[in-house]
């Protein structure tokens, strides 16, 4: 029932603030309470959950999406403390490419971690960490700095980053790597890496920021995406898929394939 309230509330807030032809629609959290009162719905205690739901888990109502031109969509961005904006942007979908080949990696996850992880996102972050998938994906040594960093960014407000890595390559170049983790059914949103880049620019200005998204696919395959900003829009720069298996499940055919892939990348 609460989910149905969310649709009614977010639709009311958008239409209440929308002006014809606008590509930005500002609002704040107080608008949610106003919407509940106007619609005679119970007030939502966790107002932030409404924004989170429509960023990552639910599509916006048709009354909103129908006001986007072809190949455009509305997203929700932070605009300061308890302030947000609907922004009209190019339509981008960050989804695993099902035709990409999967690389088998010997599973180094301690069994007690597999047994104790709470939730898909926590389990995913643990798998990435213990199997050094960030290192493998990016090609240099990375270290986990902090989980669930809650901070703020100028002009955006509060930001939460699932995990932060720092890294150094063979030339001594230093990197900061904000990681966004999503379960199989959740959407990898473009607003999170936008916010991550803003945080990195403020807190680690001397380091090169490389946002990464990780997501579970079918059968436990882990998809990793290297994201970048191009022409003001988040894009996928690189993608790889890894399957964590016992070592004896990596066949000779697998190893021959990986030799071919490595040789092609070296050229």
JOJO-V905804 format. One line per field, one symbol per residue. phi: phi as a letter, one per 40 degrees, with the letter a starting at -180 (. if undefined). Layout:
phi->???
This chain:
phi->.dccddccccccccccbcbdgcbbbcabcccccccdcccfbccccccccccddccbbbccdccccccccdgbacbbbcbhcgbaacbcbdcbbcbdcccccbccbdcbcddccdcbcbgcccccccccccbfccdcccgacbbccacfcbabbdgbhcbbbdabbbaabccgcbbbbcbbbbcdcccccccccdcdcccccccbccbccbcbbbacbcggcbcbbcbabbfgbcbccaaabbbcbcdccccccdccccccccccccc
